[in-house]
Amino acid sequence: MTEKFCCMVMRIHMDCSGCYRKVRRALLNMHELETHLIEKTQCRVSVCGKFIPQVVAIKLRKKTNRRVEILDIQHYIDQRPFITTSTDLMSNQYPIGTCIT
């Protein structure tokens, strides 16, 4: 399985600031991730980059000793979520943005 650009949303139980720091430190040490967002109140973590989702979830589980539940995975063909490929047939001036999920 090759590494594609994807975004993944996971649920990780974080009940204190120590758990939050542990998850944050583990995410910062994963070099295949480009961006991450930790929602402490909802216990959700969103990550984006070129990686295999199952491998990142397993690494996060091993490093934090917390249960990791994958909620959503979105794969993108290009490195951008929104790709402007087609043009408007009426005027041929304005590109139409298409979202690939």
C-alpha positions as CSV (number, residue, x, y, z in Angstrom):
1,M,0.0,0.0,0.0
2,T,1.5,3.3,-1.1
3,E,1.4,6.5,0.9
4,K,-1.2,8.9,-0.4
5,F,-2.1,12.4,0.9
6,C,-5.0,11.9,3.2
7,C,-6.7,13.4,6.2
8,M,-7.9,11.3,9.1
9,V,-10.0,12.0,12.2
10,M,-9.5,9.9,15.3
11,R,-11.1,9.8,18.7
12,I,-8.6,9.5,21.6
13,H,-9.7,9.8,25.2
14,M,-7.9,12.8,26.8
15,D,-9.2,13.6,30.3
16,C,-6.4,15.8,31.6
17,S,-3.7,18.1,30.4
18,G,-1.0,15.4,30.8
19,C,-2.9,13.2,28.3
20,Y,-3.1,16.1,25.9
21,R,0.6,16.7,26.1
22,K,1.3,13.0,25.6
23,V,-0.8,13.0,22.4
24,R,0.7,16.3,21.2
25,R,4.3,15.1,21.7
26,A,3.6,11.8,19.9
27,L,2.1,13.7,16.9
28,L,5.0,16.1,16.7
29,N,7.5,13.3,16.6
30,M,5.7,11.7,13.5
31,H,7.5,13.2,10.6
32,E,5.0,11.9,8.0
33,L,2.3,14.2,9.3
34,E,2.1,17.7,7.9
35,T,-0.6,19.2,10.1
36,H,-2.6,18.2,13.1
37,L,-5.5,19.6,15.1
38,I,-6.3,18.4,18.6
39,E,-9.8,19.2,19.9
40,K,-9.4,18.6,23.6
41,T,-13.1,19.0,24.6
42,Q,-14.4,16.6,22.0
43,C,-11.4,14.2,22.3
44,R,-10.8,14.3,18.6
45,V,-7.5,14.5,16.7
46,S,-7.3,15.4,13.0
47,V,-4.1,14.8,11.0
48,C,-3.2,15.4,7.4
49,G,-0.2,14.4,5.4
50,K,1.3,11.6,3.3
51,F,0.9,8.5,5.4
52,I,-0.9,5.1,5.8
53,P,-3.8,5.8,8.2
54,Q,-3.6,2.4,10.0
55,V,0.1,2.7,10.6
56,V,-0.3,6.2,12.2
57,A,-3.1,5.0,14.4
58,I,-1.0,2.0,15.6
59,K,2.0,4.3,16.3
60,L,-0.2,6.7,18.2
61,R,-1.6,3.8,20.2
62,K,1.8,2.5,21.1
63,K,3.3,5.9,22.0
64,T,0.4,7.2,24.1
65,N,-1.0,4.0,25.6
66,R,-4.5,5.3,24.8
67,R,-7.2,3.6,22.7
68,V,-7.4,5.1,19.2
69,E,-10.6,5.0,17.2
70,I,-10.5,6.0,13.5
71,L,-13.7,8.0,12.7
72,D,-13.1,9.2,9.2
73,I,-10.4,8.9,6.5
74,Q,-10.3,11.0,3.3
75,H,-7.9,10.3,0.5
76,Y,-6.9,12.9,-2.0
77,I,-5.5,12.4,-5.5
78,D,-3.5,15.6,-5.4
79,Q,-2.0,17.2,-2.3
80,R,-4.8,19.7,-2.2
81,P,-8.3,18.9,-1.1
82,F,-9.9,21.2,-3.7
83,I,-8.7,20.8,-7.3
84,T,-9.7,23.2,-10.0
85,T,-9.8,21.0,-13.1
86,S,-12.9,21.8,-15.2
87,T,-14.0,25.2,-16.6
88,D,-17.4,26.8,-16.9
89,L,-18.8,25.9,-20.3
90,M,-20.7,29.1,-20.6
91,S,-17.9,31.6,-20.4
92,N,-14.6,29.6,-20.3
93,Q,-13.3,32.2,-17.9
94,Y,-14.1,31.0,-14.4
95,P,-12.8,27.6,-13.1
96,I,-15.1,25.4,-11.2
97,G,-13.7,23.9,-8.0
98,T,-14.3,20.2,-7.6
99,C,-13.8,18.4,-4.3
100,I,-12.4,14.9,-4.5
101,T,-13.1,12.6,-1.5
